[in-house]
Amino acid sequence: MTVRELAAAGAALAVLAAAGCTTAAGPGGATPTVGSHPASASGSGPASTGGHGWNRERLRGALGRQTGVTRTAKPTVLNGLIGAVFTRNADGDHFCTASVVDSAGLNLIVTAAHCVWDPQLGQRSDLVFVPGYRDGDTPSGVWPLLAVTVDQAWKDDGDPDVDVAFAVVQPQNGQQVQQVLGANRLGIDRGYRLPVKVTGYPGTSEVPITCSNTTTEQSPTQLRIDCPDYTGGTSGSPWVTDFDPDTRTGTVVGVIGGYQEGGDTPDTSYSSYFGDRVQALYDRATG
């Protein structure tokens, strides 16, 4: 079970302006201090940060953040690219979210690495992607995951900076998933402040939810967004910007995951930054 799933039921996050730090209730009920940026393989972080990773600019940004409004996602073309991830078939519980991303093979989805690969146990087996899932209906079919690609640093240590996975899905009725649904583009090095829509499937809901807000920089290797009610099951939810009304698709610049495997409160979510390492991962998955 992820940190998000353990903490979703009751963890609270408070920004203490006077003290300049952030605290959140942990899974065991303790209240450890949570720094403003996670550990990374390179140990990179703002050189000017003071106690708990906060500096004046970051504190002003935190105090000025606006929380997005979460609502039920309508069955649109864009939302139809997003689906719930189940084990074996759509009869069980869905535990993560994934979405179709453009590829030469027309067969690729993107999600969080922790949804498909446990650093202790290896690749999770018998997973299926169910795009457009609603109330037990599978309007666009059930697509088994075949080859899964995650970064070696995730396999070795669960590195939060590469909590991203690409998976090839099996064709159905002679067609690839992108031929049936279309696909969002992959966005690399798009920066930290972007207007995005985040859509995903809470594990306790049979319909997807969606929220629009502007991302902020959690650290040089992590993005953050403030949207309520993103509980367990929403890991892997795509962060989509640059909606194209002609194609009714957009550009994926993140997925819920990364720092704290997506967050330890349902009102704030994180994503690994889509930079060179994610590009290399995509190249491996499509090569």
PATOR-678097 format. One line per 5 residues: number of its first residue (from 0); their letters; for each residue x, y, z of C-alpha. Coordinates in nm, 3 decimals, decimal comma. Each point is the difference from the previous one (the first is absolute). Example, Ala and Ser with C-alpha at 12.3 -4.5 7.8 and 13.67 -1.06 7.14 Angstrom:
0> as> 1,230/-0,450/0,780 ~ 0,137/0,344/-0,066
This chain:
0> mtvre> 0,000/0,000/0,000 ~ 0,134/0,343/-0,094 ~ 0,050/0,299/0,229 ~ -0,296/0,167/-0,175 ~ -0,225/-0,296/0,068
5> laaag> 0,106/-0,025/0,365 ~ -0,047/0,369/0,068 ~ -0,297/0,086/-0,222 ~ -0,259/-0,069/0,268 ~ 0,107/0,270/0,240
10> aalav> 0,335/0,167/-0,051 ~ -0,003/0,380/0,029 ~ 0,249/0,249/-0,143 ~ 0,062/0,341/0,163 ~ 0,228/0,274/-0,133
15> laaag> 0,139/0,183/0,303 ~ 0,091/0,345/-0,127 ~ 0,157/0,114/0,322 ~ 0,223/-0,305/0,032 ~ 0,052/-0,041/-0,372
20> cttaa> -0,042/-0,378/-0,003 ~ -0,251/-0,267/-0,104 ~ -0,130/-0,289/0,204 ~ -0,227/-0,290/-0,081 ~ -0,136/-0,290/0,198
25> gpgga> 0,186/-0,319/-0,085 ~ -0,146/-0,348/-0,040 ~ 0,075/-0,086/0,361 ~ -0,162/0,314/0,138 ~ 0,326/0,187/0,060
30> tptvg> 0,055/0,346/-0,144 ~ 0,342/0,004/-0,164 ~ 0,127/0,310/-0,175 ~ -0,026/-0,025/-0,376 ~ 0,261/0,199/-0,191
35> shpas> -0,086/0,199/-0,308 ~ 0,197/-0,228/-0,231 ~ 0,067/-0,374/0,001 ~ 0,327/-0,181/-0,001 ~ 0,125/-0,076/-0,349
40> asgsg> 0,279/-0,200/-0,153 ~ 0,199/0,313/-0,063 ~ -0,087/0,166/0,331 ~ -0,088/0,314/-0,194 ~ -0,204/0,278/0,157
45> pastg> -0,016/0,377/0,024 ~ 0,327/0,125/0,143 ~ -0,170/0,293/0,169 ~ -0,251/-0,195/0,209 ~ 0,012/0,032/0,376
50> ghgwn> -0,156/-0,214/0,273 ~ -0,232/-0,277/-0,124 ~ 0,084/0,092/-0,361 ~ -0,201/0,323/0,003 ~ 0,117/0,336/-0,130
55> rerlr> -0,185/0,330/-0,028 ~ -0,107/-0,054/-0,359 ~ -0,131/-0,352/0,065 ~ -0,192/0,116/0,308 ~ -0,167/0,282/-0,195
60> galgr> -0,098/-0,250/-0,269 ~ -0,150/-0,240/0,254 ~ -0,208/0,270/0,163 ~ -0,130/0,114/-0,340 ~ -0,100/-0,343/-0,131
65> qtgvt> -0,355/-0,057/-0,117 ~ -0,164/-0,340/0,040 ~ -0,173/-0,134/-0,307 ~ -0,359/-0,122/-0,007 ~ -0,049/-0,375/-0,038
70> rtakp> -0,306/-0,137/-0,178 ~ -0,115/-0,314/-0,179 ~ 0,167/-0,030/-0,341 ~ -0,237/-0,004/-0,295 ~ 0,031/-0,274/-0,267
75> tvlng> 0,190/0,214/-0,253 ~ 0,255/-0,101/-0,264 ~ 0,282/0,136/0,217 ~ -0,120/-0,182/0,310 ~ -0,050/-0,314/-0,206
80> ligav> 0,379/-0,028/-0,034 ~ 0,019/-0,057/0,375 ~ -0,085/-0,324/0,174 ~ 0,011/-0,196/0,320 ~ 0,261/-0,271/0,060
85> ftrna> -0,131/-0,333/0,131 ~ 0,148/-0,339/0,077 ~ -0,105/-0,267/-0,254 ~ -0,333/0,154/-0,108 ~ -0,249/0,276/0,069
90> dgdhf> -0,193/-0,204/0,257 ~ 0,234/0,076/0,289 ~ 0,121/0,316/0,169 ~ 0,185/0,263/-0,201 ~ 0,307/0,132/0,176
95> ctasv> 0,170/0,242/-0,241 ~ -0,056/0,216/-0,307 ~ 0,173/0,012/-0,341 ~ -0,045/0,176/-0,335 ~ 0,085/-0,049/-0,366
100> vdsag> 0,309/0,186/-0,120 ~ 0,106/0,045/-0,362 ~ 0,250/-0,254/-0,134 ~ 0,114/-0,142/-0,331 ~ -0,140/-0,339/0,097
105> lnliv> -0,339/0,154/0,089 ~ -0,006/-0,221/0,308 ~ 0,143/0,194/0,295 ~ -0,142/0,121/0,331 ~ 0,163/0,203/0,278
110> taahc> -0,052/-0,036/0,374 ~ 0,198/0,015/0,326 ~ 0,283/-0,251/0,046 ~ -0,129/-0,097/0,345 ~ -0,323/-0,118/-0,166
115> vwdpq> 0,174/-0,265/-0,210 ~ 0,335/-0,078/0,166 ~ 0,077/-0,062/0,366 ~ 0,375/0,052/0,072 ~ -0,015/-0,291/0,247
120> lgqrs> -0,217/-0,243/-0,197 ~ 0,054/0,097/-0,362 ~ -0,256/0,051/-0,275 ~ -0,366/-0,034/0,090 ~ -0,163/-0,266/-0,217
125> dlvfv> -0,342/-0,046/-0,163 ~ -0,081/0,371/-0,024 ~ -0,257/0,142/-0,240 ~ -0,079/0,354/-0,118 ~ -0,368/0,090/-0,031
130> pgyrd> -0,039/0,338/-0,174 ~ -0,324/0,191/0,056 ~ -0,107/-0,233/0,282 ~ -0,327/0,109/0,166 ~ -0,224/-0,186/0,242
135> gdtps> 0,114/-0,342/-0,116 ~ -0,020/0,081/-0,371 ~ 0,305/-0,046/-0,224 ~ -0,098/0,206/-0,307 ~ 0,345/-0,013/-0,162
140> gvwpl> 0,101/-0,351/0,094 ~ 0,244/-0,162/0,241 ~ 0,368/0,023/-0,100 ~ 0,252/-0,233/0,173 ~ 0,341/0,149/0,077
145> lavtv> 0,289/-0,173/-0,173 ~ 0,350/0,152/0,020 ~ 0,053/0,249/0,285 ~ 0,289/0,250/-0,002 ~ 0,121/0,170/0,319
150> dqawk> 0,329/0,171/0,081 ~ 0,274/-0,213/0,159 ~ 0,017/0,247/0,290 ~ -0,365/-0,079/0,074 ~ 0,067/-0,374/-0,013
155> ddgdp> 0,299/0,031/0,233 ~ -0,113/0,256/0,255 ~ -0,347/0,132/-0,085 ~ 0,152/0,335/-0,104 ~ -0,291/0,251/0,017
160> dvdva> 0,154/0,208/-0,279 ~ -0,082/-0,277/-0,249 ~ -0,338/-0,121/0,131 ~ -0,119/-0,031/-0,361 ~ -0,070/-0,309/-0,209
165> favvq> -0,090/-0,070/-0,360 ~ -0,180/-0,320/-0,092 ~ -0,083/-0,162/-0,332 ~ -0,355/-0,135/-0,006 ~ -0,121/-0,298/-0,196
170> pqngq> -0,198/0,068/-0,320 ~ -0,369/-0,084/0,000 ~ -0,200/-0,113/-0,302 ~ 0,297/0,073/-0,223 ~ 0,034/0,363/0,110
175> qvqqv> 0,243/0,186/0,221 ~ -0,132/0,218/0,281 ~ 0,105/0,326/-0,165 ~ -0,181/-0,098/-0,321 ~ -0,319/-0,037/0,204
180> lganr> 0,027/0,299/0,233 ~ 0,269/0,239/-0,120 ~ 0,274/0,114/0,241 ~ 0,142/0,293/0,190 ~ 0,347/0,120/-0,090
185> lgidr> 0,293/-0,029/0,241 ~ 0,131/0,335/0,131 ~ 0,367/0,021/0,100 ~ 0,169/0,294/0,177 ~ -0,312/0,214/-0,006
190> gyrlp> 0,087/0,184/0,321 ~ -0,156/0,009/0,344 ~ -0,293/0,237/-0,027 ~ -0,262/-0,133/-0,241 ~ -0,381/-0,003/-0,012
195> vkvtg> -0,097/-0,368/0,004 ~ -0,299/-0,226/0,038 ~ 0,048/-0,305/0,224 ~ -0,247/-0,285/-0,050 ~ -0,002/-0,334/0,177
200> ypgts> -0,185/-0,275/0,181 ~ -0,019/-0,003/0,381 ~ -0,004/-0,358/0,123 ~ -0,332/0,057/0,176 ~ -0,177/0,146/-0,305
205> evpit> -0,140/-0,160/-0,314 ~ 0,032/0,321/-0,200 ~ 0,304/0,221/-0,065 ~ 0,054/0,342/0,153 ~ 0,172/0,301/-0,155
210> csntt> 0,152/0,326/0,120 ~ 0,174/0,290/-0,174 ~ 0,267/0,214/0,163 ~ 0,347/0,141/-0,059 ~ 0,300/-0,211/0,095
215> teqsp> 0,283/0,131/0,216 ~ 0,358/-0,108/0,065 ~ 0,034/-0,231/0,296 ~ 0,369/-0,046/-0,079 ~ 0,215/-0,005/-0,317
220> tqlri> -0,109/-0,362/-0,047 ~ -0,363/0,014/0,118 ~ -0,324/0,180/-0,088 ~ -0,288/0,076/0,235 ~ -0,370/0,071/-0,048
225> dcpdy> -0,273/0,085/0,252 ~ -0,324/-0,183/-0,080 ~ -0,229/-0,157/0,262 ~ -0,114/-0,362/0,034 ~ 0,278/-0,174/-0,193
230> tggts> 0,012/-0,308/0,220 ~ 0,142/-0,351/-0,054 ~ -0,062/-0,121/-0,355 ~ 0,087/0,330/-0,165 ~ 0,371/-0,080/-0,020
235> gspwv> 0,098/0,013/-0,366 ~ -0,263/0,262/-0,087 ~ 0,130/0,211/-0,292 ~ 0,067/0,374/0,027 ~ -0,117/0,133/-0,337
240> tdfdp> 0,069/0,344/-0,145 ~ -0,032/0,164/-0,346 ~ -0,342/-0,140/-0,090 ~ -0,045/-0,005/-0,379 ~ -0,368/0,047/-0,093
245> dtrtg> 0,058/-0,149/-0,345 ~ 0,143/-0,331/0,120 ~ -0,165/0,018/0,344 ~ 0,328/-0,108/0,154 ~ 0,274/0,170/0,200
250> tvvgv> 0,352/-0,042/0,133 ~ 0,086/-0,207/0,309 ~ 0,257/0,178/0,217 ~ -0,031/-0,212/0,314 ~ -0,179/-0,286/0,176
255> iggyq> -0,098/-0,020/0,365 ~ 0,295/-0,166/0,173 ~ 0,353/0,105/0,093 ~ 0,037/0,167/0,338 ~ -0,176/-0,209/0,268
260> eggdt> -0,121/-0,221/-0,290 ~ -0,237/0,279/-0,094 ~ -0,067/0,164/0,336 ~ -0,111/-0,086/0,354 ~ -0,307/0,224/-0,006
265> pdtsy> -0,281/-0,024/-0,258 ~ 0,008/0,376/-0,059 ~ 0,358/0,032/-0,132 ~ 0,156/-0,221/-0,267 ~ 0,347/-0,029/-0,149
270> ssyfg> 0,166/-0,122/-0,317 ~ 0,354/-0,077/-0,103 ~ 0,117/0,276/-0,233 ~ -0,012/-0,109/-0,364 ~ 0,355/0,076/-0,112
275> drvqa> 0,289/-0,188/-0,158 ~ -0,045/-0,312/0,211 ~ -0,364/-0,039/-0,101 ~ 0,093/0,063/-0,363 ~ 0,261/-0,277/0,024
280> lydra> -0,260/-0,229/0,156 ~ -0,246/0,073/-0,281 ~ 0,273/-0,067/-0,259 ~ 0,069/-0,338/0,160 ~ -0,370/-0,087/0,006
285> tg> -0,045/0,087/-0,367 ~ 0,339/-0,114/-0,131
